[in-house]
């Protein structure tokens, strides 16, 4: 679109008029009050769900497309200029380069609401934006034509439902801040414009960033040239200055994350002696490990032929702030529950078993109901996703869901056998 309101007065004083240009609108962020807050009450149905909260955010004006351009006497008027890509910004949340799953969308909605900005909340990239700028030049001069945006980056955490001991010694279910964390990148609607060295522009604005790329103190800027693009030597200087001054990157790397994984290796587990069924509350189906290596963990009914495939032990158990963390070892096939590495960034990836290893893909946080109840919610440590199922049916896979299952189907019973 044309320059923003704050920049429009500057452009008018400089004798410039914007020509209409298409730009993809930013998606409106969710309302600030949406979702729970830490310390609020929750119910057993919420044990298998999570919601984001914003831990940090940074907003930085960023030039995505730029071109130096000379306008001489007799060449004023409307020019359409093909710019060069300076910085590519891609929307991402957590593990994946895409915005997949409700948790990612809710996270970006909260980012926009907390900052009072309309930010992109679906996967997109500034590389898909047209690189031409059409502008009506009223005066001769040395200009920088640009497209730019506000790049928004930061970190998020998740709120999970868990039991909390109160001051009077009683227990209650409340939303707590879990150890889960990750990073995000998004951006606001792109603006475009033209700026000269002599223009007075707001500090720390997109226009000021573009003006900085003009290298206004150089002899090249002061010299007279024919109408058209900046000479190639100057264009190379633009690129060098931009590379030093801005964060240029391509598509987000799905491997970049604040979570860490230890190298996979066979582990000697320290397992509790008790065995458990991980059951659907009030119903006969339980988690059952597969007999075939390539199959996944499914809901099955326990029978005399189950061969302990529906029995699980908690291993290498730790506890922090009332939340258990454990590996889930299956008595029947000797493997540990895991989210496969190749599908770790995939919404609704099926849970499988694999040889037990010191690997965060095999570690799970267990959120518990108040004492006396066996209800739990289960979260994968590496992906941050909650475990649930699509439908209650024999043979249905256990899967990961970024926000969990809001219908309560991510709440299970941990029943000792």
ChimeraX attribute file (.defattr): number of C-alpha atoms within 10 A of each C-alpha:
attribute: neighborCount
match mode: 1-to-1
recipient: residues
	/A:1	18
	/A:2	22
	/A:3	22
	/A:4	15
	/A:5	9
	/A:6	12
	/A:7	19
	/A:8	16
	/A:9	14
	/A:10	18
	/A:11	22
	/A:12	12
	/A:13	10
	/A:14	18
	/A:15	13
	/A:16	21
	/A:17	19
	/A:18	20
	/A:19	16
	/A:20	11
	/A:21	14
	/A:22	13
	/A:23	14
	/A:24	13
	/A:25	13
	/A:26	16
	/A:27	16
	/A:28	15
	/A:29	23
	/A:30	20
	/A:31	13
	/A:32	14
	/A:33	10
	/A:34	11
	/A:35	14
	/A:36	18
	/A:37	16
	/A:38	15
	/A:39	14
	/A:40	11
	/A:41	16
	/A:42	18
	/A:43	15
	/A:44	22
	/A:45	20
	/A:46	27
	/A:47	33
	/A:48	32
	/A:49	30
	/A:50	30
	/A:51	22
	/A:52	26
	/A:53	23
	/A:54	19
	/A:55	14
	/A:56	13
	/A:57	16
	/A:58	12
	/A:59	15
	/A:60	16
	/A:61	20
	/A:62	29
	/A:63	30
	/A:64	28
	/A:65	26
	/A:66	30
	/A:67	26
	/A:68	27
	/A:69	24
	/A:70	20
	/A:71	22
	/A:72	16
	/A:73	10
	/A:74	9
	/A:75	16
	/A:76	16
	/A:77	14
	/A:78	15
	/A:79	17
	/A:80	12
	/A:81	19
	/A:82	17
	/A:83	21
	/A:84	18
	/A:85	20
	/A:86	23
	/A:87	21
	/A:88	20
	/A:89	25
	/A:90	23
	/A:91	26
	/A:92	28
	/A:93	28
	/A:94	26
	/A:95	24
	/A:96	21
	/A:97	21
	/A:98	20
	/A:99	20
	/A:100	18
	/A:101	16
	/A:102	14
	/A:103	23
	/A:104	24
	/A:105	21
	/A:106	19
	/A:107	24
	/A:108	30
	/A:109	25
	/A:110	25
	/A:111	33
	/A:112	24
	/A:113	19
	/A:114	17
	/A:115	15
	/A:116	12
	/A:117	19
	/A:118	20
	/A:119	27
	/A:120	27
	/A:121	28
	/A:122	18
	/A:123	16
	/A:124	18
	/A:125	18
	/A:126	23
	/A:127	17
	/A:128	10
	/A:129	17
	/A:130	15
	/A:131	18
	/A:132	20
	/A:133	26
	/A:134	19
	/A:135	22
	/A:136	16
	/A:137	21
	/A:138	16
	/A:139	16
	/A:140	16
	/A:141	22
	/A:142	28
	/A:143	24
	/A:144	24
	/A:145	28
	/A:146	32
	/A:147	31
	/A:148	27
	/A:149	23
	/A:150	23
	/A:151	21
	/A:152	25
	/A:153	19
	/A:154	17
	/A:155	20
	/A:156	21
	/A:157	21
	/A:158	24
	/A:159	22
	/A:160	30
	/A:161	30
	/A:162	29
	/A:163	26
	/A:164	21
	/A:165	13
	/A:166	9
	/A:167	7
	/A:168	6
	/A:169	8
	/A:170	10
	/A:171	14
	/A:172	16
	/A:173	23
	/A:174	25
	/A:175	24
	/A:176	24
	/A:177	21
	/A:178	20
	/A:179	15
	/A:180	21
	/A:181	22
	/A:182	20
	/A:183	21
	/A:184	25
	/A:185	24
	/A:186	25
	/A:187	28
	/A:188	23
	/A:189	19
	/A:190	24
	/A:191	21
	/A:192	27
	/A:193	28
	/A:194	29
	/A:195	26
	/A:196	22
	/A:197	21
	/A:198	12
	/A:199	14
	/A:200	16
	/A:201	20
	/A:202	13
	/A:203	9
	/A:204	11
	/A:205	18
	/A:206	27
	/A:207	33
	/A:208	20
	/A:209	22
	/A:210	30
	/A:211	24
	/A:212	17
	/A:213	22
	/A:214	28
	/A:215	16
	/A:216	15
	/A:217	9
	/A:218	10
	/A:219	9
	/A:220	16
	/A:221	20
	/A:222	12
	/A:223	8
	/A:224	13
	/A:225	17
	/A:226	13
	/A:227	17
	/A:228	15
	/A:229	20
	/A:230	22
	/A:231	14
	/A:232	9
	/A:233	9
	/A:234	17
	/A:235	16
	/A:236	12
	/A:237	14
	/A:238	20
	/A:239	16
	/A:240	12
	/A:241	15
	/A:242	20
	/A:243	13
	/A:244	9
	/A:245	13
	/A:246	16
	/A:247	13
	/A:248	16
	/A:249	12
	/A:250	12
	/A:251	14
	/A:252	19
	/A:253	12
	/A:254	15
	/A:255	12
	/A:256	14
	/A:257	17
	/A:258	13
	/A:259	17
	/A:260	11
	/A:261	11
	/A:262	10
	/A:263	10
	/A:264	13
	/A:265	11
	/A:266	11
	/A:267	11
	/A:268	11
	/A:269	15
	/A:270	12
	/A:271	17
	/A:272	11
	/A:273	9
	/A:274	12
	/A:275	20
	/A:276	19
	/A:277	22
	/A:278	23
	/A:279	25
	/A:280	19
	/A:281	17
	/A:282	8
	/A:283	10
	/A:284	12
	/A:285	22
	/A:286	24
	/A:287	24
	/A:288	28
	/A:289	31
	/A:290	19
	/A:291	14
	/A:292	9
	/A:293	12
	/A:294	9
	/A:295	14
	/A:296	24
	/A:297	24
	/A:298	24
	/A:299	25
	/A:300	21
	/A:301	17
	/A:302	19
	/A:303	9
	/A:304	6
	/A:305	7
	/A:306	14
	/A:307	14
	/A:308	18
	/A:309	22
	/A:310	28
	/A:311	26
	/A:312	30
	/A:313	20
	/A:314	22
	/A:315	19
	/A:316	15
	/A:317	17
	/A:318	12
	/A:319	11
	/A:320	10
	/A:321	12
	/A:322	15
	/A:323	18
	/A:324	16
	/A:325	22
	/A:326	19
	/A:327	29
	/A:328	24
	/A:329	26
	/A:330	25
	/A:331	18
	/A:332	17
	/A:333	20
	/A:334	15
	/A:335	20
	/A:336	25
	/A:337	25
	/A:338	27
	/A:339	28
	/A:340	17
	/A:341	11
	/A:342	8
	/A:343	12
	/A:344	23
	/A:345	23
	/A:346	21
	/A:347	18
	/A:348	22
	/A:349	20
	/A:350	24
	/A:351	22
	/A:352	23
	/A:353	26
	/A:354	18
	/A:355	16
	/A:356	22
	/A:357	21
	/A:358	18
	/A:359	19
	/A:360	20
	/A:361	23
	/A:362	24
	/A:363	24
	/A:364	27
	/A:365	25
	/A:366	21
	/A:367	26
	/A:368	27
	/A:369	25
	/A:370	17
	/A:371	11
	/A:372	6
	/A:373	12
	/A:374	16
	/A:375	24
	/A:376	27
	/A:377	31
	/A:378	25
	/A:379	29
	/A:380	26
	/A:381	24
	/A:382	24
	/A:383	27
	/A:384	30
	/A:385	30
	/A:386	28
	/A:387	28
	/A:388	27
	/A:389	20
	/A:390	14
	/A:391	11
	/A:392	13
	/A:393	13
	/A:394	13
	/A:395	15
	/A:396	18
	/A:397	25
	/A:398	23
	/A:399	24
	/A:400	28
	/A:401	29
	/A:402	25
	/A:403	24
	/A:404	31
	/A:405	22
	/A:406	15
	/A:407	11
	/A:408	17
	/A:409	22
	/A:410	27
	/A:411	30
	/A:412	27
	/A:413	21
	/A:414	21
	/A:415	17
	/A:416	13
	/A:417	9
